[in-house]
Amino acid sequence: MEANILEQIKPGAKIRVWERIKEGGKERQGRFEGIVIARKHGTEAGGTFTVRTVLQEVGVEKVFPLNSPNIAKIEIVSVSKKVRRSKLYFLRDLSSKKSREKLQLTA
């Protein structure tokens, strides 16, 4: 993965992750879009980032390894203006409208 993209994956950024999914004998790409709430272990081999979104009124979080071969590509949708925490776990308790207000998301 590009170093430029890895630098932009920060808590508060809204990203779109395209992952390879194997079903039966076929492979397809699935999209998961949400807000990065945590980034752990920097850029080392075991580094991960956690993405959270709300699907059908249920909060869903996925933890992606940075160096996973199952990630086809990552797109940065928007970046937060100002984030005061490195782990945004408090977003779990907020509505999506309140979390957008807190993060001041911009395109």
N, C-alpha and C positions, 0 to 999 in steps of 0.2 A: 504494500500500500504506500502511497505517496506520503512523504514527510510533511508536505504542506497541509494535507487533509488531517493528519494526526495532530497537528498544532491547533487546528480549528475545532477539534472535538473537545469542548470545554463544558463544564456544568452550566446549564442555562441555554445552551445552543439547541435549536430544533433541527434534527437531522432525519434523513431518510436512508435506511440501510437496506440494500438489496442482498438477500441471502440465497444461496443455492439450496434447494430442497429436493431430496431424492424420494420419489414415490413409485414403488414397484420397480420397473426397469428404466423409468424415465427420470429426467432431471428438469426442474423448472426453477424460475426465480421468483421469490416472494418478497414483498415490500413491507417494511415495518417502519413507521414514522412516529416520532415522538420527541420528547425533551430529554436531554442528557442530564441525569440527576447525580451521577457520580463517575469519577474516573480514578482508577486505582492502579498502583504500581508503575506509574510513569510510562516510559516507552520500552521497558524491558520485555523480555520474552513472555512473561506471564501477565502483562498488562491487560486490563479490561476496562470497559465502560458500560454503564447501565443506562438503558433507554426506557422511558415510561410513557405510556399513552392510555387513553380511556377508550375501550371498545365496548359498545352496547352497554354503557353505564357500569362497566366493571374495569377497575384499574389493572393494567397488564404491564409487567416489567420484564425486560429481557437483558441478560448480561452477555455481552459479546466480547470475546478475546480479540485483542488488536491484530494479532497475526494469524487469524483463523483463515484457512483456505475456503471455508464455506461463505465468506463474505465476498460477493461479486464486486460491489462498489458502494461508496458512501457519498451522499450528496448533503451539503450544508444548505438548509432551507432558510434559516434566519439565525442571527446571533443576538444574545441578550446585551442590552446596553451596560448593565451594571449588576454584578452578582457579588454578594458579600460573604458567601459560604462556598466551601469546596465540595460539600455534600449537601444536596438539596432534598433531603429526606422529608422535610416539612411539607413539600408539595403533595405528599400522599394524603394529607388531611384537608387540602383545599380543593375547591371546585376549579374547573378549568378556567373559568372567567377570572377568579381571584388569583390564580397562578400566573395568568398572562399579565395582570396588573402588577404583580410583585416583580416579575422578571422584566417588564417593559420590553417585550419582544419587538424587534424591528426586522425588516427585510434586508 
